[in-house]
Amino acid sequence: KQEVTQIPAALSVPEGENLVLNCSFTDSAIYNLQWFRQDPGKGLTSLLLIQSSQREQTSGRLNASLDKSSGRSTLYIAASQPGDSATYLCAVSNTGFQKLVFGTGTRLLVSP
Amino acid sequence: DGGITQSPKYLFRKEGQNVTLSCEQNLNHDAMYWYRQDPGQGLRLIYYSQIVNDFQKGDIAEGYSVSREKKESFPLTVTSAQKNPTAFYLCASSIGGALAKNIQYFGAGTRLSVL
């Protein structure tokens, strides 16, 4: 059974820092991996999707990498801003029909 | 505006009562999903539907029921058999099919509490 773990559970940094969020999964036979952002009391917003054949995806200040063989993904946020404060969730799919398995998230606080 | 609409935003259930959460999408997506989110836990899949008139159980389907009579609608009923229904419920949709780039889009959620 696929299990997804995210470390750290919470992170507090000053504005401007570059930071890395980690995601690990137990079954490396994934179809794709997604990173989401969730603001308090809100739904999820998809940030990046990495297909199993890819090693990284970039969107603006965000860069996500995937190492299937080691069961790991990282989300790199450059030059963090207070508006980046949210919970970041990682999810993997072992099939093409998008049955996602989620991690418990990393709660990020960026202070001015 | 294209998107996913969940209603109501807040819902209260009395003991022994069934309640229904609404989810409507105008993205023309084939696939729809219901997740439950508890504090300190990740999202868990309740039910999903890959196409109209078809749905499958997820990991925690007990005490819940769904229907998919229209492409744009996927209502979730929390039955009296669900003994711990207090949670944040999220609906999502995606294009569907076995696609590697099959992003899920989420609604704003419904928070269900027990009176």
HADDOCK unambig.tbl for C-alpha pairs under 7 A between the chains (distance, minus, plus):
assign (segid A and resid 31 and name CA) (segid B and resid 100 and name CA) 6.35 0.50 0.50
assign (segid A and resid 32 and name CA) (segid B and resid 100 and name CA) 6.37 0.50 0.50
assign (segid A and resid 42 and name CA) (segid B and resid 108 and name CA) 5.15 0.50 0.50
assign (segid A and resid 42 and name CA) (segid B and resid 109 and name CA) 6.47 0.50 0.50
assign (segid A and resid 43 and name CA) (segid B and resid 90 and name CA) 6.79 0.50 0.50
assign (segid A and resid 43 and name CA) (segid B and resid 106 and name CA) 5.82 0.50 0.50
assign (segid A and resid 43 and name CA) (segid B and resid 107 and name CA) 5.53 0.50 0.50
assign (segid A and resid 43 and name CA) (segid B and resid 108 and name CA) 4.18 0.50 0.50
assign (segid A and resid 43 and name CA) (segid B and resid 109 and name CA) 5.67 0.50 0.50
assign (segid A and resid 44 and name CA) (segid B and resid 106 and name CA) 5.59 0.50 0.50
assign (segid A and resid 45 and name CA) (segid B and resid 105 and name CA) 6.98 0.50 0.50
assign (segid A and resid 45 and name CA) (segid B and resid 106 and name CA) 6.84 0.50 0.50
assign (segid A and resid 46 and name CA) (segid B and resid 105 and name CA) 6.97 0.50 0.50
assign (segid A and resid 51 and name CA) (segid B and resid 100 and name CA) 5.91 0.50 0.50
assign (segid A and resid 51 and name CA) (segid B and resid 101 and name CA) 6.64 0.50 0.50
assign (segid A and resid 96 and name CA) (segid B and resid 98 and name CA) 4.08 0.50 0.50
assign (segid A and resid 96 and name CA) (segid B and resid 99 and name CA) 5.39 0.50 0.50
assign (segid A and resid 96 and name CA) (segid B and resid 100 and name CA) 5.92 0.50 0.50
assign (segid A and resid 97 and name CA) (segid B and resid 96 and name CA) 6.62 0.50 0.50
assign (segid A and resid 97 and name CA) (segid B and resid 97 and name CA) 6.00 0.50 0.50
assign (segid A and resid 97 and name CA) (segid B and resid 98 and name CA) 5.18 0.50 0.50
assign (segid A and resid 98 and name CA) (segid B and resid 102 and name CA) 6.88 0.50 0.50
assign (segid A and resid 102 and name CA) (segid B and resid 42 and name CA) 5.40 0.50 0.50
assign (segid A and resid 102 and name CA) (segid B and resid 43 and name CA) 5.78 0.50 0.50
assign (segid A and resid 103 and name CA) (segid B and resid 42 and name CA) 5.24 0.50 0.50
assign (segid A and resid 104 and name CA) (segid B and resid 40 and name CA) 6.48 0.50 0.50
assign (segid A and resid 104 and name CA) (segid B and resid 41 and name CA) 4.95 0.50 0.50
assign (segid A and resid 104 and name CA) (segid B and resid 42 and name CA) 4.02 0.50 0.50
assign (segid A and resid 105 and name CA) (segid B and resid 42 and name CA) 6.77 0.50 0.50
